């Protein structure tokens, strides 16, 4: 009989996951204390499911069975359970197959696996999620294959195993289907996992935004107060579902409030109405929230919007209260927006939900808005409203304890009502996942981000996230690589959102400028040059220009094949009597819309000064054409030659795959990304485009510049390049080296490998580091030089002298023993004793350009690769290029060429060009090493001397640490609390 485990309980295997229906479940290892739960679970399983599990009638578990299934060693025998409401709803178990003849020191690498899911919970994707987690556990324990015996009639389980995407073999033996799954992740298994994750998380958000019934918990009896305000806003917004007021202080005689049914609890609400409550808006003091959450969970509520404050923003006690909130809500399968949230809004005609503190819901539109700050959310709602922009959804995440921007990127990716996603972020909880989702979403619709808390050096209040250690400019570069439009202010966020939501993308940077103000035209021209656009000389229509003159000039500019976008400047017209006519904005707006409607689809922006009603008229004229019920949507793409038919990106249904079906070589694109669909050919557009108006030329041009950059990224995203395979990479050997250094009890902060071990690890990936030999004395230096061959270099390795070649700590081109001894004596006499300097000898590398290659896993950004030239000039100027890992061939080539000092690599002032192809290969190999092994948290290669032919890596430093839970490389899981 199996004995109890000597291994510690593996709490890192615990995970919360989102299921196919949008609810959550907790997966954790089964322990000896779970006997009663297991028996209760088994009694609720149908006889048919029991038969499928044991291949025979098996009505009850014997005490021996219970002991066997609850006692595991967490190595050769592992059981996991999925839990909801504190009870088991599914189990999975593997047991290592004992292979005769195998030495005891070499445990078998195959295990038998079996699942059991309660019938009431089948079809929710539980088995698929558990397969991902049990496979990750098995790989961690050295198991490479699963074997499963399934009865032919058990179609559901066969489908789970077949559709997982793992390489598998299938046979029919002794009346059962025998399946063998290779657990090594493949492009197909990763795509399946990402697709399931997207659909589940999008569904969890959709449940929050489209509830059939809402209960406001904490709606007060007296007017005023947060709960009563939200209740009135829900009613005032025309919510189409059922609304209830809940407050435990209501007397028994209180039957309604503000015209809606009133109850003392959600349980009483469900019992009295016989109808479920999908969403609860919680507006009670923090100390009463646990009671409300339990009430909601026990009566089938699907999600919570917690407006209550007093959580992580208030200190450690509040942080623990926040953890309990999430833990309690997830135990019932509920997702949480907040706490400290401002609320949510959905303008969909079928919902019309304003469950927020905003007194007026925005108009329906094509913009999705996410804000981590209530104050910024208010400002953004107000700014968009003033400028006539409509929203599809608005979310104030507050402390972002559970539902985050990542979840809404999953939702907006396939939401047919959202064309542009705007996000105000103060922290990114899972950087790898955010950049992966942003890259995929940006391939079909723009994602615009403004980042708060960029330079504070501390985490925002209430956000339990690591702090970035890299400059904000580098963070921006990495986001832009993922297709994110990064702006600096909330004003720019609105400016960019208006243009992108209402206008097609420009095919290029060529800008026509026209209007009735010569000065505004010149300001726009200068702004275009400053932003890297290619403006044409401004066309001055003079202050006497009529709306008809504007219409003709705009139509001509849009028809010009050498123009990609148009900026219109407008000031009040001078009438025949010499007076300024400030009230003709409506007429001019109609003329501009008419010209844009009859011309090829190109973006148009208007800069206006003191022209009464123009901005409102432009918004009003377009809103009648582009409301939520419009049949034609603004174009998202253009090509350089023709016009675009306004179309929406593909929008699969919540139960369909999101268009990320695997195909092609394993590493054609970075894992988790979806190539953008090919840009359609343009055709004349219907008059549905909203023309944005700006009070300053610089703001209009900046928004247009962001659209140009995004359009360029979008075209390139269709062909992102490949992450190449190299035949000489020994991934298994590298993994073994890493595992040997990160055994049990490894310091979670990490360790720096000795140089010899670092060289060995890099050698596994085809990266040769020139060896150095220690020289504790002059005789040792001479002996080392004899082994390496002259000429040699003598250098110190003392940390306090690193990067200080100017002090004399590096001596080059030492041709013989005499020069070496002389240099040794001078160095030790000048800088200190050998024991302090730690001198080493190294063979001389061919001359070239000194560069630096680094890879870092930053806690708040994720894994990225850096490149720059060595030396103080590059360090002082910050002339370093960054790329997200994994780096493609295209990324590597662009990274090398993007630094300002790049001409030094390509023959500047007559010098010989160096071998940039070898440098690109080095970048790709380093990227592969970090991407394949998340335990590698830092690599520094300095200097890397790039010669005319080949390169030489002369210095290396490697840091390792146990891989964290947020690498985005393992099975699906929600952020831990």
N, C-alpha and C positions, 0 to 999 in steps of 0.2 A: 504494500500500500504506500502511496506517496507520503513522504514526510513533509513537515512544515519547512518553509524555506529558511535558509541561512542568509539570504540576500535581503537587503533593506527594501522596504516598500518603494517602488519606483513612482514617486509622485509626479515626475515629469511626463508620465504617460497620461495623466489626467487631462481632459480637454472638453471644452464646450463646442458643440458643432451645430450648424443650422441645417435642418432637414429640408426635404423637398417641398414641404408645405409652408415653409417659413418659420416654423416653431424651432425651439432649441432642445437639445438633449445633452446630457453629460455622459461622457465615456470615461470609465476609470477601471483600474484593475480590480478583480474580485478578490476579496479577502476572506479569512476564516470567520469573520464576524457577519458575513452575508448569508449564513445558512437559512435563516427565516425568510429573507428576501427571495432567495433562490427557490425555496419551496412554494412560496406564494406566487411567484412568477410562473412556475411550471404548472400550477393548478389552473392558471388562466389560459394556457395554451391548448388549442383544440387537439383532439385525438389524431386528426389527420396530420397536423404539423409535427406532433410527437412521433408519428409513424415515419414521416420523412426524415426526421433527425436520427432515429435509432433503427430504422429498417424493420421494425416489428412493433406490435402493440406495446405501449409502455406507459400505462396510466399514471404511475406514481414513481417518484425518485426514492430509492432505498437510502437508509442512513449511510451506507457505503458510498452510494452515488453522490450524496450531498457532500460528504467529506472529500471525495475525489475532486468534485467540481468547485470546491471552495478553498482547497489547499494547493498552492502552487509554489514552485521555486523561482518563478519569474525569469527563468532561463530556458529550461527544457520543457516546462509546462507553464503556460500562461493563459489566463482567462480574463476577458474584458466584458464589462456590462455597460449597456446604455440605460440611462436612468431618466425618469420624468416624474415629478411629484414625489421624489424620495423612493420610488419603487423601480425595480428592474422592468424594462420593456423589451430587452433583447440581450443575448449573450453570444460571445464567440470565444472559441478556445482552440489553441494549437498544442500539440504534443510532438516533440521531436521524435523522428523515426530512428530507432536503434538499428544501425547497419552492422551486421556481423562481420568480423574481420577488420574493422576500422580500429586503429589504435585509440586508447582512451584519451590521449593527448590531442586527438583530432576529432572533435564531436561532429556528428552528422550534420549536414547542411540542408536537410529536408524535414518538413514537419507535416503532420496531418491536421487539417483545419475543419471546423464544423461550426455552423451558425444555428441559432434558434431565435425567432422573432415572434412575439405575441401576435395573434391574428388581427387584433384590433389595431395594431400599429404597422401592419404590412402595407407596402405601397408608399411609404413615406421616405424611402431612401436610407433607412437605418442600416440595412445590411451593407450597402455600398460604402457608407461612411465608416462602418466598423472594419470592413475589409482594408481600407486605407490605413487605419490605425494599427490593426494587428499585423499588417505587412511591415509597417515601419518598426514595430517592436521586434518582429522576427529578424529583420535586417540588422538591427542593433545587436541582436544576440547571435549573429553569425549564421542565420538560416537564410538560404538563398532560394528555396523552392517550397511551395505549398502543394500538397496532394489532397484532393477532395473526392469523396465518393458520394454521388448524388443519384437518387432514384430517377428514372427517366420521366416520371410524371411530375417531378418537382421543378416545373418550368421556371418558376420565379428565381430559385437559387441558381439554376443553370445560367439564367440570363445575367444575374449579378456577377457571377464569376467570368462569364464570357465577355461581358461588356466593360470589364475593368480596364482593358487596354494592355494588360501584361502579355508577354509572349507565353503561349500555352500549347499544351498537347492534350488531345482528347481521344479517348477510346471507350469501347463498350466491353465490359468484362463482368461475367457472372451476374448478369441482370441489372447492372448499375453503370452509370456513366462515370468514368474515371478521368479526372481533370488534374493536370499538373501545370502550375503557374510559376513562371520565372519571375521572382520578385524584384528584379532589377528594373528601376523606372525606365520607361520608354517615352518617346515623344507622344505616342498614342495614349498611354496611361496618364501622362501629365495633362494632355488636352482634355481627356475625359474628366479628370479631377477638377480642372479649371472650369469646365463647362458646368459641371454639377454645382460647384461653388457659386458661380455667377447666377444660375437660375434660383438656387436656394436663397441666397442673400437678397437678390432682387425681389423675390416673393415675400421675404420677411419685411422689407420696406413697403411693398405694395399693401400688405395687411395693415400697416400703420396709416397709410395715406388714403385708403379707401375702406374705412370701416362701415359696417352696416348699422352699428349703434355705438354711441359715445356716452360715457358716464363721466360727469365732472365731479370728482371726489373732493369735497371741501367747498362746495358752493354754499356760501353763507346765506342766512335768512335775511340779513340786512343788506341794503344796497351798498355797493362798493366791495373792496376786497378782491384778491386775485381770482379766486374760484368763481365768484359771481360775474366778474368782468369777462372771463373766458366763456362762461355760459352765455352771456348776452352776445358776445362776438360770434359764437357758433350759430345762434339763432339769427342774428343780423346778417350773417353771410349767406343765409339760405341753404343751410346744410340739408341734404336730401334724405339722410337717414334718421334713425330714432335718437332722441336726446333725453338724458336723464340727469337729474340733480341728486347728488348723494352727500349726506352729512349725518354723522352719527348723533348730532345734537337736534336733528329734526324731531319735533313731538309726533306722537302717533297720529294726531289730527292733521299734520302737514301733508297734504296730498299733492300739491304742486307748487312750483315757484317759477316765476317768469313764464307761466303757461306750459311748463313741462312737468311730467311726473316727478315727484320727490320721494326719496327713500333714505333709510338710515344706513344701508350698506349695499354693496353690489350683490351680495347673496340675496338680500331681500328683493332687489330689483329683478333678478332672474326668476326668483320664485313667484313673484307677483305677476310678471308679464309673460312668463313662459318663453321668453326670447333671449338669445345670448347677447352679451355685451362684448364687442370686439376691442374697443379702445377705451382706456381710462386716462383722463387727464387729472393728475394728482396735484392738488394745491392745498395740502395740509402741512402743519409744522413738521420738521424733520423727524422729531421723536415719534410722531404718529404714522409716519410713512410705512414702517414694517407691517403694522396692523392692516393698513390699506392694501399693501402688496399681497399679503397672505389672503385677504378677502377676495381680491381680484383673481389670484392664481387658482384658488379652490373653486372658482365659479366660471372658469373657462375664458377669462379675458386673454386676448392675444398679445396686446402690447400696451406699454405705459409711456405717457409723456409726463415727466416729473418736473414741475415748475418750482418745487420747494428748494430753498437754499439751505445752507448749513452743512455742507458736505466737504469735499476735499479742499475747497477754496478757503475753508476756515481752520485748517490745521490737521494734525495727525488724528485727532479724535474724529473729525469729520471725514477724513480719508478712510478710516475703518468703517464708519457708517456707510460710506459709498460702496465699499467692497461688499458689505452685507446686503445692500440694496440689489446689486447686480447678482450676487450669489442666490438670493432669495427669488428674484424674478426669473432667472434662468432655470431654477429648479422646477418651475411650473411651465417652462417652455416659452416664456415671454421675453420680448426684446424691450429695451429701455432707451428712450430719448431723454437726455438730461443726466443727472439732476441739474437744477439751476438753469433750466431751459426757458426760453421766451415763447416756445410753442411751435406748431407746425401749421402749414396752409397748403391746401390743394384746391386749385381753381378748376379742375375738371368738371365739365357740365354735369356729369353723373354723380358728383360728390359735393362740390362747393363747400369745403370744410375750412373754417377759420378757427382752429383750436389754438389760438395764440392771444397774446395781449395787445396785438395790433388792432386798433379800433375799426380800421377799414381794410377789408381784404383787397389785395391788388386785382387788377383786371386780368382776365385770362390771357396768356401769352405763351411764348416759346422758350422762356428762360427758366432754368432750374437754379435755385439759390440756396447755398448752404453756408451757415455762419456759426462759428464756435463762440461768438460773443453776442449777447442780446443787444447791447448798445450798438454794435456795428450792424447787426441785423436790422435794427430800427432805422439807422442811417441809410442802409442800402435800400430798404423798402421805400423810404421816403424819396430818395434820389431817383429811383426807377419810376415811382409814381409821378413825380413832378415832370418827368421827361416822357411820359406817355407810354412807358414800356410795361408789358404784361408779363406775368409769371405763370409757369405751370405748377411749380411747387416751391415752398419755402420751408426750411428746417433750421431751427436754432438748437444746436446740440448741447449748449451749456458746457458742463464738465466732460462731456463725451465719454461717460463711463462705459457705455456699451456700443450703441449705434454710432457710427463714425462716417466721415466723408468717404471712406472706402465702400461702405454699404450703399451709399447713394450713387457713387460712380457705377456700381453694379446695376442699380436700378435705372439710372439715366441712360446707360449704354443701350438698352433696348426699349426705352420709353418713347413711344411715337409722338408724345406731346411736348417733348423737350428737344430743342435744337442746339442749345448752348448751356453749359454748366459753369456757374460762377461759384467760387468757394473762397471764403475768408477762413484761413487756418492759422492757428497759433502753435500747433504741434502736429506731428505725424506719428501715430502710434506704431505702425508697421510700415517702415519706409519701402522695403522691397515690394510689398504688396501694393502700396499706393502707386509707385512708379509703374508697376506692371499694369494695374488697372487704368491708370491715366493714359499710358501708351495705347492700350487697346481702345479706350473710349475716344481718345483724340483722333484715332484713325477714321472715325465716322462722324464726330461732332466736336466742336471746340471745347476745351477745358481751360478756364481762366482762373488763376489763383493769385490772391494777394496774401502774403505771409506776415503775420504779426509776430512780435517777440523775436525779431531777427537778430538783434545785437545785445540782448539783455544778458546772455550767458547763464540764464537760469530757466527752469521750466515754468510755463505759465501757471498761475494759481489754479489748482483743481485738476491739473493734467499730470498724471503720473507717467511721464515719458522721459527718456534720456535727453541730454542736452547735446546739440551738435558741436563737434570739435573743429569743424572746418569753416572757413570764411563764408559769409552769406552769399558772396558772389559765386562761390563754387556750388553752393546749394542751388542757386538760380540756374547755373549752367547745366547741372544734372537734371533739373526739372524740365528745362527746355529740350534736352536730348530726348526726354520721354514724351515730347509733344505738348507739354503744358505751356500755356501762355502766361508767363510770370510778369505781373505788374507790381508797382510799388505802393500804390495808394488805392483806397476804396473808390475814389473819384475815377481813377483810371480803370478800375474794375467795371464800373458802370459804363464808362465811355466805350471800352472794348466790347462789352456785352451788347450794347445797342447796335454797334456796327455789325457784329457777327450774327446777331439774331435777325437782322433785317436785310442784310445785303449778301450777295454772292461773294465768294473768295476771289481776290484778284489773281489774274494769271501771271503777273509779274510786277516789277517795281515802278513802271512808267506811269507818271501821274500828270494829268491835265488839270490846270487851274484856270478858272474863269470866274468873272463876277463884276460887280459895279464899284469895287473899291480897289484902286491900284495899291494902296498901302497894305490892305489885308492880303492881297495877292502876293506881294513881296514877302510878307511874314510867312505865309504858307509855303512859298518857294524856299526860303531859308530853312524852315522847319523840315521840309522834305530832305534837303541836303544833309542836315544834321542827323536825320534818322536813317540815312543810307538809301533813300529812295531816289528815283531819277525824274525830277520834275521838268516839265516843258515850260518855256517862258509863259508867264501868266497872260491871259487874254483879258484886257480891260474893256468892259462893255460900257463904261462911263456911268456916272450917277444918274444919267437920264434914261438908262435902260429900262424897258418895260418888261413885265412878265413874259410877253411873247418873245422878246429878245433873249431872255434867259432860256426859254424852251428851245429855241432854235440853236443857240450856242451849245447847250447840253446835248441835244440830239446829235449835233455834228461831232462833238468830242467823243461821245460814246460809240459812234460809228467808225471812228478813226482806228485802224488796225494797229497803230503805234501807241495806243493809249490803253492802259490796264485799269485805271481808276480815275475818278474825277472829284476834285474838291471845288465846291461852289462857294464863293464869298458874296455876302449880301449885306448892304446897309440901306437905310431908308432912301427911297428914290426922290430926286429933286424934281418937283413938278414944273409945269410951264410957267407958273408965277414965281418960281424960285424958292418955294417952301418945301420942307422935308415931309414926305408922305410916309408916316410911320405905321399906318394901319392897313397896309396892303399885303400882309403876310399870308393870308388865306389864298389870295389870288396867285401869289408867287408859288406857294406850295402846290397848288393844283397844276400849275404850269410845269414844275419840276417833275411831279409824278407822271404827268402825261408824256414828257420827253423820255423818262426812264422806262416807261411801259412799252414804248414803241421802238426801243433800241436794243442792241445786244446786251446781255446781262453782265454788267460791270458795276463794282461798288461806287456809290455816290455818297459823299458827306457834305454837309452844309455848315459853313461858318457864318454866323450872323451877329450883328451888333445893333442893338436898339431897334430891331424890326418887329414891331408889335405883332404877337400872335403867330409868328412863323413856325417856331418849334411846335407849338400846340397844333397848328394846322397841319404840319407834316405828320404828326402822330395821329391826329384824327382822320386825316385822309387815308392813311394806311390801315388804321385799325378797322375800318369798315371792310377792308379787303382781306386782312390777315388775322382775323379772330380765330378762336380755337376751333370753330366749325368750318374754317376755310378749306376748300377742297384741294388747293394748291399751296405748297409750302415754299419758303425761301430756299433758294439753291444753296447747297453746302460746298459745291465744287465748281471749278472752272478749268478750262485748258487754255493754252496760249493762243489758240487760233479762232475759236468760234464761241458762240454763246451757250449758256447752260439752261436746260429745262429745270425749273425748281422741283427738286425731288427730296424725299426724306431718305436717310440711311436705312438699310435693311432693319426691320424691327421684328424679330422672332417673338412668338408668343411665350409666355412664362414657362410653358412645358416643352418648348422646343429648344434644340441646341442653338447657341448664340452665334453660330457662324464660324466657330473656331475648330472645325473638323481637322484632324491631323492629316498630313500628307507630305510627301517629299522626304528628303533626308532628315535625319534626326535633328540636326542643328542648323537648319536653313534660317530660322528666326529665333530670337531669344525666347526661352520657355515662357509660356503664359501670354504671349503676344499674338495678335491676329493681324495679318497684313491688311492694309487698307484696300477696299475694293478699287478697281481701276476707275479713274476719273471719267465720267461720261462725257461724250461730246456735247457741246453746247448748242442749244437751239433758242430762238427768240423766246423771251420770258413773258409770262402773263403779268399784268400790273398788280403784283401782290407785295412788292418789296417796300419795307418801311425805310424812309430816308432819315438817318439820324442827324440831329442838329447840335452844334457845339458853340459855346460862347467865345472860344479862342481858337486860333489857327493851330497852335501847338498841340492842343488836345485832340483835335480832329486828325492831325497828321500822325500823332503817336498811336492812336487807335488803328489807323490805316496801316502803319508800319507793322504793328503786331499781326494784323491780318495777312500781310505779305509774307512775314516770316513763317506764320503757321501754314499758309498755303504751300510754301516751299517745303516745309517739313512733311506736309501731307502727301505731296507728290513723291518725296523720297521714301516715305513710310511704305509705299507700295512695293519697294524693293530694298529692304533694310540691310541686305548683305547676309553673309553666312558667318557662323562661328565654326571655323574649320576643324576638321579632325586631323590629328597627327599620328602616324603609325608608331612613332617611338615613345609616345606617352604611356607610362606605366601607372595607371590610376590606382590599381590595387596595391602596388608597391608603395605608393605615396600614402595611401590610407593606412597601411600597416605601420609605416614610420610614425605617422601622426598618432595612431592608436597606442603605440608603444610609449609615447611621451605623455599622453593624456589618459593614463590609467585611472583607476579608482582613487579618489581623494585629490584629484588635480585641482590646483588653485583656480577658482572660477574667474579670477582676474587675468589669468593667462601667464605665459612664460615665454622667454626669449630663447630660441634654440642656440646652442653652441654653433660656431661658424661651420665646423665640419659637418654637423647634422643638417644645417641649413643648406649647405652645398649639395648634400646627398638628396634632400627633398626636391630641390630645384632640378637636379639631374634627372629625377624621375619624369620630369616634364620637358626634357630636352633642352634645359637651360644650363649652360656650362659657366660656372663661376671660376675665374682664375684662382688657383690655390695660393694661400699665403703660409709661410713657415715662420714660427716664432723665432725671435733672435734675442734671448735674454742677455747675451753677451756678444762681443765682437767676433769671437771664434765661432759661435753659433750662427752668426750672420754670414760668415764666410762659408761655413758648411752648407747652409741653406742655399746660398747663391750657386755653390757647386752642383747642387742637385737640380736647381731650376735652370741654370745656364745664364751667362751674362749676355746682355746688360740686364741689370735688375733695378728695382726701386726699393728704397728703405723708407718706412713710414711708421709713425706712431699709431696706436689704436686706443690710447687713453681717452675716455669719454670727454674729459674737459678740453681736449685738443682736437676733437673731431670737427671737421669742416674749417680748421684753422691752418690751412697750408701756408698762409702768409707768415706764420710764426716760425717757419722752418721745420715743421714736423713731417715734411715729405721731401725726399731727395730722389731725383730721377736720373736715368741714363748712367748709372754707375757701371763703368765698363770693365773693371777688374777689381782684384782684391785690395789693391792700394787705395783706390777711390772709395771703396766700400768702408774700409776701416777708418779712413779720414772722415767720411760723412758720419759714421757712427760716433766717433769721438766728438765732432762738432755738435751733433744733435744732443747728446747726453750732457755735454758741457753747457749748452745753452738752455735746455728745457728741463733737465732733471735726471734723476737716476733711471736706469733701465726698468726697474721694478715699477716705477711710476708711469713711464712712457709706454710700456708694453710694445716694444718695436717688433715689426715683422718685415720679412723680405718677400718680394713678389717679382715675378718675371715682368719685363717691360712689354707692354702691349703696343700694337701699331698706333701711330699718331692718328688723331681724328678730333671729333667734336665731343666734348664731355657732356653727357646728359644724365638725367635722373629719372628712374621709373619707380613708382610706388603704387601699392594697392592697399587699401584700408577698408575695414568694415566699421563704419561710423555708427554709433548706436541710434542716431536720429536721422540718418540719411540712407544707410545700407552700404552695400559693397560698391566701391568705385575705384577706378584706375586713374592715376595722375602721371603726367609727363611734362618735363620742362628741361631746359638747359641747366647744367650745373653752374654755380657761381653766384656771387653776391648780387649781381645786377638783376638776374631773373628772380631771386628771392625777394629783393627789395621792391621790385615792380609787380610782384605777384603774377609773373608771366608763366602760368601753369595751366595746362588744359586737363579737364576732368571728363571721364566718361563712366556711365553706369556699367556694371558687370552683369551679364556677359557682354564683352565687346565683340562686334562683328568686324569683318575685314574692312568694311566701309568706315566703321567707327574709328578703327586704328589709323587708317590713312588720313581721315579728317582731323583726328586728334593731333597728329604730328604737324600738320599744316596750319593748325589754328592758333598756335602761339605767335606772338609778335616777332620773336627772334627766329622763326622758321627759316628765313632766307639764309641763315648761316649753314643750314643743312643742304641747301640746294645751289651752292656755288656763288655766294654773295661776293661781289667785287672781285670776281675772277678766281676765287678759290675753287678747289675741286669738290664737286658734290659728293656726299657720303652715301653709304648704303642704307637708304631709308627702307628698302624692302626688308632687310634683316631686322631693322628696328621695329617695323610693323609686326613681324613674326614674333619678336620678343614680347611685345605688348599683348598679342593674342595668347601666347603661351602662359604668361603671368595671369591674364584674365581667366583662362581655363582652370588654372590651379586654384584660384580663389573661389570660382564658381562651383567647381567639383567638390571642394572640401571647405564647408563653412567654418571649420575649426581654425582655418588660417585667417587670422584677423588683421595681419599686417605683413607686408613685404616691402623692403626698401633695397633697391639696387642702385648703388652710388659709389663711384661713377660708372656709367656705361659709356665707354669710348667707342663712338661710331666712326669707323674708318671708311676709306673708299670702297673697300671690299670687306664685309663682315663687321662684327663688333666684338667688344671685350667687356664682360661684366667683371669689375675689379673688386667690388665690395658688396656684401649682402647682410641683411638682417631680416629674420623671420620671427613673428610672434604667433603663438597658438593659444587657443582657449577652448574650453568645452563649448560646443555649438549651442546657441540659445534657442528659444522656442519661436522666435520671430524671424527666422531666416527666410520664411516663405518657400522653403524647399521641401518641407515634410507634408504630412496629411493635413487636410482642412481642419482649422480650429479657429475659434474666436479668441480675441485677446484675453489673456488671463486677468483676473481681478486681484 
